[in-house]
Each structure stands twice: as C-alpha cells, then as structure tokens.
Amino acid sequence: MDGGLISYGYNLADAYRRSAKYVDKILKGAKPGDLPIELPVKLELAINLKTAKSLGLMMPSQLLTRADEVIE
C-alpha cells in the first residue's frame, strides 16, 4: 500500500492459492461451468499511519488493534 490510508480487502496470496485449486480441477477434467463460485474467506484490514499523519488524522486505538497490518 503506497500512500493509501486504509485498505480492506481479500488476501491476494490466498486468492492465488484458491485459483490454483480451480486450475487443478479443470486439468483433471472438471468442466469450468460446473465449478462453484467461491467468495474470499478472509478479508484483511491495513492502515497506513504515515499517510494518516501527513493528512493530520488520528486513528482510533480500537481500529489499530483490529488491523491485520499497520504501516508505520
């Protein structure tokens, strides 16, 4: 996260692993149209304190403790 204040979304590495499982099933003969659509299982919260400081914002401590990643 370069310059962003807050990001809340899925884990990209997990998405790659899950898509590899789809590819494996397809290569083993499954029809892509028959495979279920999967939603992200885990969402992550990242907060950039450097950007918050440059904007003059104070982040609540409760929000910081819930964040998966805090960029100093």
ZIQUI-V110762 format. One record per backbone hydrogen bond with DSSP energy under -1.0 kcal/mol. NH is the residue of the N-H (numbers start at 0). CO is the residue of the C=O. Records with the same first field share a line. If there is no record, write none. Layout:
NH = CO ; CO
//
This chain:
6 = 45
8 = 43
14 = 10
15 = 11
16 = 12
17 = 13
18 = 14
19 = 15
20 = 16
21 = 17
22 = 18
23 = 19
24 = 20
25 = 21
26 = 22
27 = 23
28 = 25
29 = 24
33 = 30
43 = 8
45 = 6
46 = 68
47 = 4
48 = 70
51 = 47
52 = 48
53 = 49
54 = 50
55 = 52
56 = 51
63 = 59
64 = 60
65 = 61
67 = 44
68 = 44
70 = 46
//
